[in-house]
């Protein structure tokens, strides 16, 4: 059962055009797989959308500076 505050939050989110657009993009991406090369702009848009919708905090990654790199 949802509290009144949760219901109100869901109602306000449902009125948001940006949230509707993000869910539309997610629906389209789940139905249609990439048939050709992936557009970088669409990929970044999808990843940003997923990051905003995710409730899990990102794990900070440590940077290891390499002083000697041999190829």
C-alpha positions as CSV (number, residue, x, y, z in Angstrom):
1,X,0.0,0.0,0.0
2,X,1.3,3.4,-0.9
3,X,1.2,6.3,1.5
4,X,-0.4,9.6,0.4
5,X,3.0,11.2,0.0
6,X,4.2,8.4,-2.3
7,X,1.0,8.6,-4.4
8,X,1.4,12.4,-4.7
9,X,5.0,11.9,-5.8
10,X,4.0,9.4,-8.5
11,X,1.3,11.7,-9.7
12,X,3.8,14.6,-10.0
13,X,6.2,12.4,-11.9
14,X,3.5,11.2,-14.3
15,X,2.9,14.8,-15.3
16,X,6.6,15.4,-16.0
17,X,7.3,15.5,-19.8
18,X,11.0,14.7,-19.3
19,X,10.2,11.5,-17.3
20,X,7.6,10.5,-19.9
21,X,10.2,10.9,-22.6
22,X,12.8,8.9,-20.7
23,X,10.4,6.0,-20.2
24,X,9.4,6.2,-23.9
25,X,13.1,5.9,-24.8
26,X,13.5,2.9,-22.5
27,X,10.4,1.2,-24.0
28,X,11.7,1.7,-27.5
29,X,15.2,0.5,-26.6
30,X,13.8,-2.6,-25.0
31,X,11.7,-3.5,-28.1
32,X,14.1,-2.6,-30.9
33,X,17.6,-3.8,-30.7
34,X,20.3,-2.0,-32.6
35,X,20.2,-3.4,-36.1
36,X,23.2,-1.4,-37.3
37,X,25.9,0.8,-35.8
38,X,25.0,2.4,-32.5
39,X,24.7,6.2,-32.4
40,X,26.9,7.6,-29.7
41,X,24.5,10.3,-28.8
42,X,21.6,7.8,-28.3
43,X,23.9,5.6,-26.2
44,X,24.9,8.4,-23.9
45,X,21.3,9.5,-23.6
46,X,20.3,6.0,-22.6
47,X,23.1,5.7,-20.1
48,X,22.2,9.0,-18.5
49,X,18.6,8.0,-18.3
50,X,19.5,4.7,-16.6
51,X,21.8,6.5,-14.2
52,X,19.0,9.0,-13.2
53,X,16.5,6.2,-12.7
54,X,18.8,3.9,-10.7
55,X,18.5,4.0,-7.0
56,X,21.8,2.2,-6.4
57,X,24.7,4.5,-5.5
58,X,27.7,4.2,-7.9
59,X,30.8,2.7,-6.4
60,X,33.7,5.1,-6.5
61,X,36.5,3.7,-8.5
62,X,40.1,4.6,-7.6
63,X,42.4,5.9,-10.3
64,X,45.7,4.1,-10.7
65,X,48.3,6.3,-12.4
66,X,50.6,4.3,-14.6
67,X,54.1,5.7,-14.9
68,X,55.4,3.1,-17.4
69,X,53.1,1.9,-20.1
70,X,54.6,-0.5,-22.6
71,X,52.7,-1.6,-25.8
